[in-house]
């Protein structure tokens, strides 16, 4: 595949991430609250919660990361170790959320999956790993 096409696809997924999250939460609160609480509703809620928490953790972790000066490399190992310590649990939570989304309401599988992939790519790009 061409590098330009891959870049365009990933950019589209990252840009559709907030749309997928907002649509999923709207659908959950507007329509699914009227339905009986079955295992699919609980699975949808768990998947949406995991994706949302992973997305909200990104700016918090970036703000709490130790300062580093990349010109003299003072503090760079500490910053990278801090970011690496957060990346693995967050990406595992996103994988679990992605797997749970396949058992959620069929209408919400695609928006939740797009949000998972988009947030995972943001974490991978912004934490430099």
Backbone bond lengths (Angstrom), bond angles and torsions (degrees), N, CA, C in turn:
res aa  C-N    CA-C-N  psi(-1)  N-CA   C-N-CA  omega(-1)  CA-C   N-CA-C  phi
1 X - - - 1.442 - - 1.526 109.88 -
2 X 1.279 116.11 146.80 1.452 121.45 -179.03 1.528 110.03 -71.45
3 X 1.321 116.81 142.08 1.467 121.55 -179.09 1.520 111.53 -62.33
4 X 1.312 116.97 -34.30 1.462 120.78 179.85 1.529 110.84 -66.82
5 X 1.308 117.56 -38.94 1.460 121.54 179.39 1.532 109.97 -67.07
6 X 1.329 116.89 -43.20 1.466 120.12 178.62 1.516 111.25 -62.08
7 X 1.310 116.67 -41.15 1.456 121.02 178.99 1.525 110.87 -64.55
8 X 1.310 117.20 -39.69 1.456 121.22 179.28 1.522 111.21 -67.05
9 X 1.314 116.97 -40.93 1.465 120.57 179.31 1.524 110.68 -65.21
10 X 1.327 117.43 -45.06 1.469 119.61 179.27 1.521 111.33 -66.05
11 X 1.311 117.79 -36.38 1.466 120.36 177.04 1.518 110.46 -64.40
12 X 1.315 117.16 -40.70 1.462 120.59 178.51 1.523 110.86 -64.80
13 X 1.335 117.22 -40.90 1.458 120.27 179.54 1.526 110.55 -65.09
14 X 1.325 117.09 -42.95 1.465 120.41 179.36 1.521 110.48 -64.43
15 X 1.325 117.57 -39.54 1.462 120.41 179.01 1.527 112.64 -71.37
16 X 1.320 117.71 -27.06 1.466 121.15 178.39 1.530 112.68 -84.98
17 X 1.318 118.19 -7.58 1.459 121.53 -179.02 1.520 112.98 -57.49
18 X 1.336 120.43 -52.68 1.466 118.08 179.24 1.523 112.91 -65.09
19 X 1.319 117.29 -31.85 1.461 120.23 178.07 1.531 110.07 -64.08
20 X 1.322 116.12 -44.41 1.462 120.23 178.77 1.515 112.85 -64.01
21 X 1.325 116.54 -41.13 1.468 119.80 179.04 1.525 112.00 -66.96
22 X 1.326 116.51 -46.32 1.463 119.98 -179.85 1.520 110.78 -63.60
23 X 1.327 117.47 -43.58 1.462 120.62 178.27 1.524 111.19 -62.36
24 X 1.321 116.83 -43.19 1.472 119.91 -178.17 1.521 111.57 -64.75
25 X 1.341 116.99 -45.24 1.465 118.99 178.89 1.525 110.99 -66.52
26 X 1.339 118.28 -38.39 1.455 120.54 177.51 1.522 110.52 -62.32
27 X 1.321 116.63 -47.50 1.457 120.33 179.60 1.524 110.61 -61.92
28 X 1.333 116.27 -39.25 1.461 119.19 -179.16 1.525 110.96 -63.93
29 X 1.332 117.81 -47.98 1.457 120.44 -176.68 1.519 113.34 -78.37
30 X 1.327 118.47 -32.24 1.460 120.79 -176.30 1.521 112.81 -83.18
31 X 1.305 116.84 -40.40 1.466 118.61 -173.77 1.523 114.31 -109.73
32 X 1.330 116.29 -40.73 1.467 118.07 -172.38 1.519 113.27 -76.72
33 X 1.327 118.18 -17.69 1.463 118.56 179.81 1.521 111.74 -68.32
34 X 1.338 116.95 -19.98 1.460 121.14 179.10 1.530 111.75 -83.14
35 X 1.311 116.92 -17.21 1.455 121.00 -177.97 1.517 110.31 -83.89
36 X 1.321 117.17 157.29 1.473 118.45 175.12 1.531 110.73 -67.24
37 X 1.321 115.41 147.29 1.462 121.03 -176.67 1.525 109.93 -79.89
38 X 1.318 114.84 97.25 1.461 121.41 177.90 1.526 108.60 -105.54
39 X 1.315 116.24 -176.70 1.450 119.72 -178.52 1.521 111.66 -64.99
40 X 1.329 117.97 -28.87 1.462 120.20 178.21 1.532 111.77 -67.17
41 X 1.313 116.66 -37.31 1.463 120.38 178.96 1.536 109.56 -67.33
42 X 1.332 116.60 -43.27 1.465 119.88 178.15 1.525 111.55 -64.58
43 X 1.321 116.84 -38.31 1.460 120.90 177.96 1.527 110.49 -65.60
44 X 1.322 116.36 -41.82 1.462 120.39 177.63 1.519 110.85 -62.34
45 X 1.322 116.65 -44.48 1.464 120.77 -179.92 1.537 111.15 -63.40
46 X 1.316 117.08 -42.69 1.470 120.53 179.25 1.527 111.02 -63.97
47 X 1.321 117.27 -43.66 1.462 121.11 -179.88 1.522 111.09 -65.45
48 X 1.322 117.26 -45.93 1.463 120.66 178.77 1.528 111.71 -63.08
49 X 1.308 116.70 -39.50 1.460 120.12 179.42 1.524 111.40 -64.95
50 X 1.318 116.95 -43.69 1.471 120.41 -179.64 1.527 111.25 -63.63
51 X 1.323 117.07 -42.77 1.467 120.34 179.36 1.518 110.50 -65.36
52 X 1.317 116.97 -43.22 1.463 120.20 -178.01 1.526 111.61 -66.54
53 X 1.315 117.07 -41.53 1.470 120.20 178.79 1.526 110.37 -64.57
54 X 1.327 117.04 -41.60 1.478 119.78 178.35 1.521 110.71 -63.58
55 X 1.316 117.03 -38.12 1.463 119.86 178.13 1.513 112.76 -69.91
56 X 1.329 116.94 -36.58 1.462 120.19 179.28 1.524 112.38 -75.51
57 X 1.320 117.26 -24.44 1.462 120.09 178.58 1.523 113.26 -72.14
58 X 1.318 117.49 -24.74 1.464 119.95 -176.35 1.527 112.96 -59.25
59 X 1.332 119.87 -54.20 1.478 116.91 179.49 1.528 113.12 -68.16
60 X 1.328 117.11 -29.07 1.469 119.97 178.68 1.524 110.31 -66.81
61 X 1.319 117.22 -46.76 1.465 121.33 -179.90 1.525 110.66 -65.94
62 X 1.323 117.06 -39.41 1.463 118.98 178.76 1.529 111.25 -65.50
63 X 1.327 116.87 -34.25 1.465 120.03 178.65 1.528 111.77 -73.78
64 X 1.317 117.04 -33.01 1.459 121.07 -178.10 1.523 113.77 -86.83
65 X 1.314 117.24 -7.77 1.464 120.46 -179.23 1.525 110.05 -64.50
66 X 1.331 116.48 141.56 1.468 119.21 177.92 1.528 110.76 -61.24
67 X 1.317 115.08 146.93 1.463 119.43 179.42 1.520 110.42 -69.57
68 X 1.315 114.20 146.65 1.463 119.99 177.73 1.519 108.61 -138.12
69 X 1.309 114.97 143.07 1.457 120.39 176.18 1.519 106.94 -109.84
70 X 1.320 115.30 111.41 1.455 119.77 -172.77 1.525 113.50 -79.88
71 X 1.311 117.49 -7.89 1.460 119.75 176.44 1.530 110.09 -77.24
72 X 1.339 116.05 -46.69 1.465 120.64 -179.94 1.529 112.14 -102.40
73 X 1.312 117.64 -3.25 1.468 124.68 -179.86 1.530 113.05 63.50
74 X 1.314 117.32 25.87 1.459 120.80 175.76 1.528 108.02 -79.43
75 X 1.309 116.65 121.40 1.451 122.01 178.27 1.511 115.68 85.97
76 X 1.315 118.27 -2.30 1.460 121.19 -178.42 1.532 111.98 -65.10
77 X 1.335 120.30 -45.57 1.475 118.96 178.56 1.526 112.73 -60.70
78 X 1.323 117.04 -37.67 1.463 119.89 179.44 1.529 110.49 -67.57
79 X 1.308 117.06 -41.26 1.459 119.83 179.42 1.525 111.04 -65.52
80 X 1.321 117.41 -44.40 1.454 120.58 179.84 1.520 111.89 -65.73
81 X 1.325 117.46 -37.96 1.463 120.07 177.30 1.524 110.68 -66.26
82 X 1.326 117.03 -39.56 1.464 120.57 178.61 1.529 110.97 -63.80
83 X 1.323 116.90 -46.45 1.467 120.50 179.84 1.527 111.57 -66.23
84 X 1.319 116.72 -37.88 1.467 120.13 178.87 1.524 111.43 -66.96
85 X 1.322 116.75 -32.87 1.463 118.97 179.30 1.524 111.76 -68.92
86 X 1.312 118.19 -24.54 1.462 121.14 178.01 1.516 112.68 -91.70
87 X 1.309 117.73 -26.51 1.453 120.22 -172.38 1.533 112.68 -66.37
88 X 1.303 117.89 -43.86 1.462 120.28 -176.55 1.528 112.86 -63.15
89 X 1.354 121.13 -49.24 1.464 118.49 179.10 1.527 113.67 -65.62
90 X 1.324 116.63 -34.38 1.466 118.65 179.59 1.523 110.50 -68.59
91 X 1.313 117.93 -43.91 1.460 119.92 179.37 1.526 111.53 -66.96
92 X 1.320 117.64 -33.18 1.474 119.60 174.84 1.524 110.97 -66.78
93 X 1.330 116.69 -39.27 1.469 119.75 176.75 1.525 110.50 -63.87
94 X 1.321 116.99 -37.08 1.461 119.85 178.07 1.526 112.14 -68.84
95 X 1.316 117.14 -35.66 1.472 119.74 176.06 1.530 110.24 -65.87
96 X 1.320 116.28 -42.07 1.478 119.70 177.11 1.522 109.97 -62.95
97 X 1.331 117.00 -42.62 1.463 120.32 178.55 1.525 111.32 -63.05
98 X 1.327 116.73 -38.71 1.459 120.37 177.50 1.520 111.30 -64.02
99 X 1.327 116.15 -44.34 1.468 119.35 178.50 1.534 111.48 -65.76
100 X 1.330 116.97 -39.74 1.462 120.09 177.44 1.524 112.12 -65.81
101 X 1.325 116.80 -30.98 1.462 119.16 -178.14 1.529 111.85 -64.78
102 X 1.323 117.54 -25.44 1.458 119.70 178.58 1.524 112.07 -71.67
103 X 1.331 117.28 -15.04 1.456 121.21 176.59 1.528 111.82 -107.09
104 X 1.323 116.65 5.36 1.461 121.26 179.22 1.530 109.27 -81.67
105 X 1.320 115.56 -172.30 1.459 120.10 176.37 1.520 108.80 -58.54
106 X 1.336 117.90 135.08 1.469 120.71 -176.34 1.530 113.98 -56.71
107 X 1.325 116.73 -32.47 1.459 119.62 -178.98 1.531 112.22 -69.77
108 X 1.323 117.85 -20.03 1.452 121.48 -176.44 1.529 113.92 -104.77
109 X 1.325 117.59 2.65 1.465 119.75 -178.53 1.527 110.90 -63.05
110 X 1.318 117.53 -51.32 1.465 120.65 -177.64 1.532 113.04 -64.67
111 X 1.348 119.83 -46.86 1.474 117.38 179.88 1.524 113.53 -63.00
112 X 1.328 117.47 -38.26 1.466 119.57 179.39 1.525 110.53 -70.47
113 X 1.321 117.77 -39.32 1.465 120.88 178.92 1.533 110.76 -65.21
114 X 1.325 117.25 -40.91 1.465 120.26 177.87 1.521 110.07 -64.29
115 X 1.337 116.85 -40.82 1.466 119.93 178.68 1.528 110.89 -64.28
116 X 1.320 117.72 -40.29 1.476 121.00 178.02 1.517 111.44 -61.44
117 X 1.306 117.09 -48.86 1.469 120.71 -178.56 1.530 110.56 -66.48
118 X 1.325 116.89 -39.71 1.464 120.04 179.71 1.514 113.09 -65.17
119 X 1.323 116.80 -44.56 1.463 119.90 179.56 1.527 110.40 -69.22
120 X 1.321 117.63 -37.62 1.467 119.86 177.37 1.530 110.83 -63.35
121 X 1.323 117.53 -40.01 1.473 118.90 178.94 1.523 110.87 -70.17
122 X 1.328 117.81 -34.62 1.465 119.75 174.89 1.525 111.16 -63.57
123 X 1.343 116.34 -44.17 1.464 119.54 177.57 1.520 110.38 -60.57
124 X 1.308 116.86 -43.70 1.477 119.87 -177.91 1.520 111.46 -66.28
125 X 1.321 117.51 -39.30 1.457 119.99 -178.89 1.526 112.40 -75.58
126 X 1.306 117.90 -41.86 1.458 120.53 -173.71 1.520 113.72 -80.01
127 X 1.323 117.50 -20.01 1.451 119.12 178.25 1.529 112.03 -100.18
128 X 1.314 117.34 7.08 1.466 124.37 171.82 1.533 114.64 64.24
129 X 1.285 117.83 32.93 1.466 119.04 177.87 1.499 109.44 -121.91
